[in-house]
Amino acid sequence: MKAMYTAFAAAVVITIVAYYGLNEAGFSSGEVSAGNAVRLGDATE
């Protein structure tokens, strides 16, 4: 049972670190999928 709780805790920690780490590194979905041909909400029309 202790091993299962440790695995769950490790999965949560890895998920949180990956989320913030990838966003800081520029791998958020908005930055990855946006290009020159993509219209963004704040663009002038």
ABEGO torsion letter per residue (X at the ends): XAAAAAAAAAAAAAAAAAAAAAAAAGABAAAAABBAABBBAABBX
